[in-house]
């Protein structure tokens, strides 16, 4: 693919300008002098036409992928491996027709010839392959021996075989499989069509999930950006640009949504994200011995409901409270309320004192902060042990670490600490639960895939092809659906286990039938759709007693809905959903608020709505 700065839809004009040469002219390319495409062929196929629109090209790419899948099901595809001999027998006696100008988007890539590219060139080609795979939802097609204009010039057997080897090497480097779909005759030699797809793994190691919370401006996003990229911040927020998801976040510097960043550690403790060839999530997963997901929560008060929803829905293993060093020094500055919430919800907590470069003695500031926290704490300067990390997990200690994203102070200690954190043992018991349960956090309509739901597996094991119940839908009912594919960290897997965040493609389910808060459960798990539930709650302020008839927004797992207090018995409160029945599990943590956080607790009872199942 040739790089241009023009718009994709203006490709025809670019072709007319660049290749308006006589028949048989020679141009200087990456691999030396090569013949350009015949002029009349280019103008016949590459000029803009009614059937050359972006939506038409996308449809044609989908047809190519569908045809390859049909071939795989009927006759099978020839897999290319490092040790295999590449068979270049032609599939038919006919000559491959002109393919038309290459589209700079989509999953199809033209490559004329790839002979022993340099390491830098390989890196660029791997980045390009990752782009094509992302455009094709984990699938890409490579046309070898075809020029960018679509001319099937063809190569000699030796050059074609070497080019296929290069594609296979690239695919292996980013954890993909490479298959030969077919070999055809071109104008001057042979061409090959290759199919590249993400390697389907049985599963991936469970990641440790950490929510970063704190006030606006404390440096949460900057810290995540520094850890994931390996580059220090410039003091004005350069590192956080790698974390922000929206343009308005870049403009005002405020996180407004829940964002996630995966950090991988190799066996030696190094962060695999820093490798130039390990940029995509599947590559990070393949290269890592331990995985940590950092979840960035909004800190500004205008985004309070988003932050609370993130804390409830992301099911964190740990909560990291980030406090700027100057705020930690201020006696009049109250501690972040997420610290109190996390302790009450029995989530392991550690504190990071950020922006250490702005104070004279950051360690002394951390010790001063330690005296203000009502739970046992310990300031960690350089030495991090597994025992210390385990004491944090067991809620016996709140470690305090001091860092600076600008100077790098404390970052090696923080990296060692993150690598030593273990997954809570409760997930091992939940994995043994045969009755799978999953709560939907996000819903997407993905091109050529369909409806995809994302969330955290709360119980059991979820497998591809498994039939589960989706609900509650209308009138508190559940419908049966099938999981067509499962991805964990954008890695195609055959199963996911409790404690992992997954994306699931649902077969035959319309986007309009799915919403945040809906659940997928095992067909044998009793439905727990309810309009009322009971919870043991604790108010964060004694001046806010619970009153019958009071209304507040309740966040329980991925459900966020207005509720009315219908009964109060000491610390036991009965809530009623105001709009519709929701799937609520007993024991689930909850947070409730009005204009500010009011309290938190755990669900102790669910008044299940009688419902019957139906097929979707």
PyMOL commands that set and color helices and strands:
alter all, ss='L'
color gray80, all
select helices_A, chain A and resi 8-18+39-46+50-52+54-74+119-135+157-173+220-229+239-242+247-252+272-274+281-287+301-313+325-329+337-344+356-358+362-372+386-393+411-420+426-431+474-476+511-513
alter helices_A, ss='H'
color red, helices_A
select strands_A, chain A and resi 26-29+32-35+78-80+108-111+139-144+176-185+190-198+208-213+259-265+290-296+318-324+348-354+377-380+398-402+437-446+450-459+461-463+467-471+478-488+491-493+495-497+501-506+519-522+529-539+551-556+559-569+572-577+582-583+589-593+597-608+613-615
alter strands_A, ss='S'
color yellow, strands_A
deselect
rebuild
show_as cartoon
